[in-house]
Amino acid sequence: MRILHGLVKCALSIGLLIFGFLLLANVFGVDTPLGNFLITDKLGKFLVGIGAIFLVLLYWLTALPLKEEQFLTFENEGGSVSISVKAINEFLAKLTDEFAGVVRLKPQVAATRDGRVEVRLDVSVKAGAKVQQLSQVLQQRVRESLRDNLGITEIQAVKVNVSAIATGETAPSQGADWPET
C-alpha cells in the first residue's frame, strides 16, 4: 500500500509540474494546446502555472521527514529510563578532560537491533601519546562511565578511531593552558 501511495504522489506531482510548466510556456509565447484550452488570459495562466509549481515544491518540502531526537530506553527495577543520544554524546565528550593525551573526543552512540549500545569515538591525540594503551584505557573508561553514571550496562562495543595526531604546535581544543618549560 505504501508503494502505491508513493506512486500516486509521484504521478500527481509530475502531472502538476507539467501542467504548471505548460501554462508558463504558453505565457511566454510557446504555443501549447493545454494553455489555450483552459485559461484564456496570460495573467491567469501565469498565476495558475506558478501556483501549481509552488504547490508541488511546497508539498515535497513539507513531506521531508524531520530528524527526530533519538532516545535509548532501558528497564530497571523502578521502571523504564530514556536518555537522549545527544545527552549521552555530550556526557562522553567531557571525558576529554580526563586524558592528557586526548586533544578532541567526538562520540557517536547508537543502539543496535538487539537493544545494546555501540559507541564510536573519533579521537584526536597528541603526538607522542601511546595510542594502543590510550585507546584501551579510553574504552574501559567509557564502559565504566556508561554503567556507573547512566545505568547503561548492555554495551556491545566501544570503537576508537584515531582521526588525527596533533603536533606540538597544535593547541588543545579543551582543557587548561599550561605554561611551557
N, C-alpha and C positions, 0 to 999 in steps of 0.2 A: 504494500500500500504506500510506503514511503517513496518507493521508486516511481510509482505512478504519480504521486503528488509532486515530486521533483520534476518529472517530465512535463506535467501540466504547467507548472510555474515557469519552466524554461520556454515552453511554446508560447505562453501568453506574453512573456517578456519580449521574446524575439518578435512576435507579431505586433506588439505595441510599439516597439522601437522602429520596425519597418514602416508602420503607419505614420509615426511621427516624422521620420526622415522623408517619406514620400510627400507629405504635406509641406514640409520645409523646402524640398526640392522644387515643388510647384510654385512656391512663393518667389523663389529666386530664378525663375524662368525655365526650369526643366519641366517639360510637359509630361504629366503623369495622369493616367485616366482616373485614378482614385481622387486626386486633388480636385479635378473639375466636377466629379460626381457628387461629392458630399457637401463641400462648403464652397461658396462662390466668391466671397471677398478675400483679399490677400491677408488682411489683418486677422480674420477668423482662422484662416489656415495656419498662419504663423503662430498664433496663441495656442491652438489645439495641438500643433506639432511640437512646440516647446513643452507644453503641458504633458503630453504623452511621454516624451523622453525623460522629463523631470520625474514623473511618477515611477517609471521603471528604475531610474537611478536611486530615487528615494527608497523604493521598496527593497532593493538589493543592499543598500547601505544599512537600513534598519534590520534586515534579516540576518546580518552577520552576527554570529554568536559572541557575546561578551565573555571575556575570560573571567570565570568565577574564582573566588578565593577558595583554595583547596584546604581541607582540614584532615588531619589524621585523628581517627577516633579509636579508642580502645576502652575495654571494660576493666573495672576494678571492683573491689568488694562494695564500694559505695554507689556504683552506677557507671555511667559512661562519661568519658572525658574526651573533648575535642580540642585540638590545638591546631592553629593555622600553620601551614607550611612556612609562610612568611615569618611568623614569630619564631619558629624553630631555626630557620636560616639566620635570623638576626641574633638569636641566642648563641648559636655555634660560631658566628663570626667574631664574637667577643673573645673567643679562645686565643685569638692572635696575640693578645697581651701576655699570655702565659708562656709563650715560646720565644726565646731570644732570636732564634734562627729564622723565624717566620716574619716576612715583611707584610704579606697580604694573604688573607684566607677568605675564599668565597665558597660557602657551602651550597649544595643543592640537594634538598631532601625530597624523596619520592616514596610513595607506598607501592609495594608490589601487589600482584594479584592475590597472593595468599595472606595479605594483611600485615606483612612485615615491612620494615623500613629499610631503605637503602640510602646511604649518604655518599655523595661525591664531593670531594674537597678540591677545589682548584687553588693551588698554593704557589706563592712566590717566596723563595727562600733567599737568605743572604749567601753570598759567595763564601765558601769555606765551611758551610754547615754540612754535617754528615746526614745526607738525605735519607739513607736507609733507616738509621736509628731515629731520626726526627719523625719520619713517616710512621714508624711503628708506635712511638710514644703518642703521636697525634691521634692515630686510630684508637688506641686504648683510651685516651682522654675523652674523645668524642663518645665512645661507648659508655664510659662512666658518667659523663655529663647527662646524656640522654636518659640513662637508667636512674641515676640518683636524683637529678633535679626535675626531670619531666615525667618520670614514671614509664618511659618507653623501654620495654625490655626485649621486644621482638625485632632485633636488628639483624638484617640479612648480611649486609656488607658495608664497610666503610672504605671507599676507594679514594686514594690520594693521587692527584695528578699535579706534578710539579710543572707549572706553566712558565715559570721564569726563575732565573738565578740572578739576583740583583748584585751588581758590583759594588765596591766600596763607595763609589761616587753617588749611588742611588740612595736617597734618604727614605727611611721607612715611612709608610703612609699613616701609620698609627703608632702610638707609644710615646715615651718621653724622649726628649733630645738630650743626649749625654755629651758632655764636652770631650773632645778628642785629646788624648795624652801622648 
